[in-house]
Amino acid sequence: MRLTLDTYAGLHSPLHCWWPRSKLVGLGVLMLGFACVQQVQLIPVCLMVTAVLYGLSGLPWSFLRSRLRYPGLFLLGLVIALPLLSGSTILWQWGPFAIRQEGLLAMGLIAGRFLSIVTLGMLLLGTTPLLMLIDSLVSLGLPPLLAEMTLLSYRYLFDMADQLTNLRQAMRLRGFHPNGNRQSWQQLAAVAGTLLVRSYEQSERVYKAMRLRGYGHSQSVKSQIKGWGKSADLVAIGLCATISLALIGTQIWLTVPET
Amino acid sequence: MHIPDGFIPPQVCIVGYGLSGLITWHCLRQVQRHPDPAAQMPKASLLAAAFFVVTSIQIPLPPMSLHLVLSGLLGAVLGYYAFLAILIGLFFQALFLGHGGLSTLGVNSLIIGIPALVGYGIFHLRRWLPRALTPSVRDGISGFLAGAIGMMLAVTIFISLLIFAIPVGFDAATERMALLTLGIAHGPLVLVEGIFTALLVTFLRRTKPELLTGLVSKPTPEWATERISQPEPTNSGNYSADRLCD
């Protein structure tokens, strides 16, 4: 399981220098604007804005490619299914297969929106260390208990993944080969159960250690991120909001029937 | 079972975030009612991380293999923490693996979180099962029901949401056929989820039965809530939390 995300968070680019709290709000607003797009004519604008931002971030294209591998399967399914199944205007036909205009447009719309939003998400996460991102969320009102749970889960996620790798390796070394019979299911349930029991026992040790360090007596998680950064950070939020509002406005203008 | 970014209309995403926020608020309120919620937090967090990892185990079902959701078991073990753990798990899945998405986090948390809370309720109905059955069998049955019904509910919510997402020009007969096929294709998953949850519950009952009492209902140990007035003089190397904090 590949659980690394902060690999490129240390680069130096306008996106990396953007104040995390402002970046979260700015890119969030932009994502909302992209999600509101219902007209395929607006998709090139979304893709262009995304490409410019990605170029500015200095993140390598291989990062985006690797992150799009799994969601790309969904995209592939969409590209194959929609033009063949949706709509009535046939553009091209070969035997029982027909490419339909409405399906093609719907495919372009969904795929474009999907690519833009996913890339913006990758930009947000690729240019901000996760801990700083959670800190920004706390500063924007995320409940402290949820923030503490997120931080602690993140801290032990890697340990759990390592433990599962060790358990799998140990099973393989002892000749385990999953073949779908009752015994192999029971063994897999035992692996999952062992991981849960170990994590429960570890959590008791972690809690004792946390208590020894004063956990529960002092105030809970407090954000270190205050304010909205410099004026350039605010300008960037304004720019994102303007693009988002312009998209929503154009969308409304395009959908209102001419009188 | 995860809806990706850009697939459903923005209105559905916003409503999803709203509903998910309400449920999160309710769960946080329930959790805060516990005499010492801080004591349960590390357990919930580590178990959330473990569940996240456990769902990556592939279950062989020839000729394919499946990933489990385990929402029913999550509810049985974590109680009201389950929804919070699912929210965090889905956030990590969107970040690390590209499953789901950030704009659809609210909707996806409803698809998996509501069945977890329902699974919590179903699992705790085991006390109503006939006394003639052994406790292990009772746990197995309630585990199966929590897993299977939870999964069935998740599939129902997922398909209902997909109906919103299908383009208007989609042929009605094809749409019905596609949704029916999707529902039937998830049938084996419902059974597998139920059976695997029952096996896991039986294993946990044998090895760590306190895990099945639910975090919220479990009484807090005295050392975690009460302040010790007299530090124990037996061993000067042993530090208690209160001695350090006073």
Chai-1 contact restraints between the chains, C-beta under 6 A:
chainA,res_idxA,chainB,res_idxB,connection_type,confidence,min_distance_angstrom,max_distance_angstrom,comment,restraint_id
A,M1,B,S56,contact,1.0,0.0,6.0,A-B,restraint_1
A,L3,B,F96,contact,1.0,0.0,6.0,A-B,restraint_2
A,L5,B,L95,contact,1.0,0.0,6.0,A-B,restraint_3
A,M31,B,S103,contact,1.0,0.0,6.0,A-B,restraint_4
A,A35,B,P10,contact,1.0,0.0,6.0,A-B,restraint_5
A,A35,B,C13,contact,1.0,0.0,6.0,A-B,restraint_6
A,A35,B,S103,contact,1.0,0.0,6.0,A-B,restraint_7
A,C36,B,P10,contact,1.0,0.0,6.0,A-B,restraint_8
A,R67,B,G98,contact,1.0,0.0,6.0,A-B,restraint_9
A,Y70,B,G98,contact,1.0,0.0,6.0,A-B,restraint_10
A,P71,B,P4,contact,1.0,0.0,6.0,A-B,restraint_11
A,P71,B,G98,contact,1.0,0.0,6.0,A-B,restraint_12
A,F74,B,P4,contact,1.0,0.0,6.0,A-B,restraint_13
A,L85,B,T174,contact,1.0,0.0,6.0,A-B,restraint_14
A,S86,B,P167,contact,1.0,0.0,6.0,A-B,restraint_15
A,S86,B,G169,contact,1.0,0.0,6.0,A-B,restraint_16
A,S86,B,F170,contact,1.0,0.0,6.0,A-B,restraint_17
A,G87,B,G169,contact,1.0,0.0,6.0,A-B,restraint_18
A,E102,B,G169,contact,1.0,0.0,6.0,A-B,restraint_19
A,A106,B,P167,contact,1.0,0.0,6.0,A-B,restraint_20
A,I110,B,G6,contact,1.0,0.0,6.0,A-B,restraint_21
A,R113,B,G6,contact,1.0,0.0,6.0,A-B,restraint_22
A,F114,B,D5,contact,1.0,0.0,6.0,A-B,restraint_23
A,F114,B,G6,contact,1.0,0.0,6.0,A-B,restraint_24
A,I117,B,D5,contact,1.0,0.0,6.0,A-B,restraint_25
A,I117,B,G6,contact,1.0,0.0,6.0,A-B,restraint_26
A,I117,B,S103,contact,1.0,0.0,6.0,A-B,restraint_27
A,V118,B,D5,contact,1.0,0.0,6.0,A-B,restraint_28
A,G121,B,L102,contact,1.0,0.0,6.0,A-B,restraint_29
A,L125,B,L95,contact,1.0,0.0,6.0,A-B,restraint_30
A,P143,B,L28,contact,1.0,0.0,6.0,A-B,restraint_31
A,L146,B,L84,contact,1.0,0.0,6.0,A-B,restraint_32
A,E148,B,M41,contact,1.0,0.0,6.0,A-B,restraint_33
A,M149,B,S45,contact,1.0,0.0,6.0,A-B,restraint_34
A,M149,B,I88,contact,1.0,0.0,6.0,A-B,restraint_35
A,T150,B,I88,contact,1.0,0.0,6.0,A-B,restraint_36
A,L152,B,S45,contact,1.0,0.0,6.0,A-B,restraint_37
A,S153,B,S45,contact,1.0,0.0,6.0,A-B,restraint_38
A,S153,B,A48,contact,1.0,0.0,6.0,A-B,restraint_39
A,S153,B,A49,contact,1.0,0.0,6.0,A-B,restraint_40
A,S153,B,I88,contact,1.0,0.0,6.0,A-B,restraint_41
A,Y156,B,L46,contact,1.0,0.0,6.0,A-B,restraint_42
A,Y156,B,A49,contact,1.0,0.0,6.0,A-B,restraint_43
A,L157,B,A49,contact,1.0,0.0,6.0,A-B,restraint_44
A,M160,B,A49,contact,1.0,0.0,6.0,A-B,restraint_45
A,M160,B,A50,contact,1.0,0.0,6.0,A-B,restraint_46
A,M160,B,V53,contact,1.0,0.0,6.0,A-B,restraint_47
A,A161,B,V53,contact,1.0,0.0,6.0,A-B,restraint_48
A,L164,B,V53,contact,1.0,0.0,6.0,A-B,restraint_49
A,P178,B,P60,contact,1.0,0.0,6.0,A-B,restraint_50
A,G180,B,P60,contact,1.0,0.0,6.0,A-B,restraint_51
A,G180,B,L61,contact,1.0,0.0,6.0,A-B,restraint_52
A,G180,B,P62,contact,1.0,0.0,6.0,A-B,restraint_53
A,Q186,B,L199,contact,1.0,0.0,6.0,A-B,restraint_54
A,A189,B,L199,contact,1.0,0.0,6.0,A-B,restraint_55
A,A189,B,L200,contact,1.0,0.0,6.0,A-B,restraint_56
A,A189,B,F203,contact,1.0,0.0,6.0,A-B,restraint_57
A,A190,B,F203,contact,1.0,0.0,6.0,A-B,restraint_58
A,A192,B,V54,contact,1.0,0.0,6.0,A-B,restraint_59
A,A192,B,I57,contact,1.0,0.0,6.0,A-B,restraint_60
A,A192,B,L200,contact,1.0,0.0,6.0,A-B,restraint_61
A,G193,B,L200,contact,1.0,0.0,6.0,A-B,restraint_62
A,G193,B,F203,contact,1.0,0.0,6.0,A-B,restraint_63
A,G193,B,L204,contact,1.0,0.0,6.0,A-B,restraint_64
A,L195,B,A50,contact,1.0,0.0,6.0,A-B,restraint_65
A,L195,B,V54,contact,1.0,0.0,6.0,A-B,restraint_66
A,L196,B,A50,contact,1.0,0.0,6.0,A-B,restraint_67
A,V197,B,T207,contact,1.0,0.0,6.0,A-B,restraint_68
A,V197,B,K208,contact,1.0,0.0,6.0,A-B,restraint_69
A,S199,B,L46,contact,1.0,0.0,6.0,A-B,restraint_70
A,S199,B,L47,contact,1.0,0.0,6.0,A-B,restraint_71
A,S199,B,A50,contact,1.0,0.0,6.0,A-B,restraint_72
A,Y200,B,L211,contact,1.0,0.0,6.0,A-B,restraint_73
A,Q202,B,L46,contact,1.0,0.0,6.0,A-B,restraint_74
A,S203,B,P42,contact,1.0,0.0,6.0,A-B,restraint_75
A,S203,B,K43,contact,1.0,0.0,6.0,A-B,restraint_76
A,S203,B,L46,contact,1.0,0.0,6.0,A-B,restraint_77
A,V206,B,P42,contact,1.0,0.0,6.0,A-B,restraint_78
A,Y207,B,P42,contact,1.0,0.0,6.0,A-B,restraint_79
A,R211,B,A241,contact,1.0,0.0,6.0,A-B,restraint_80
A,L212,B,A241,contact,1.0,0.0,6.0,A-B,restraint_81
A,G214,B,C245,contact,1.0,0.0,6.0,A-B,restraint_82
A,G216,B,A38,contact,1.0,0.0,6.0,A-B,restraint_83
A,H217,B,C245,contact,1.0,0.0,6.0,A-B,restraint_84
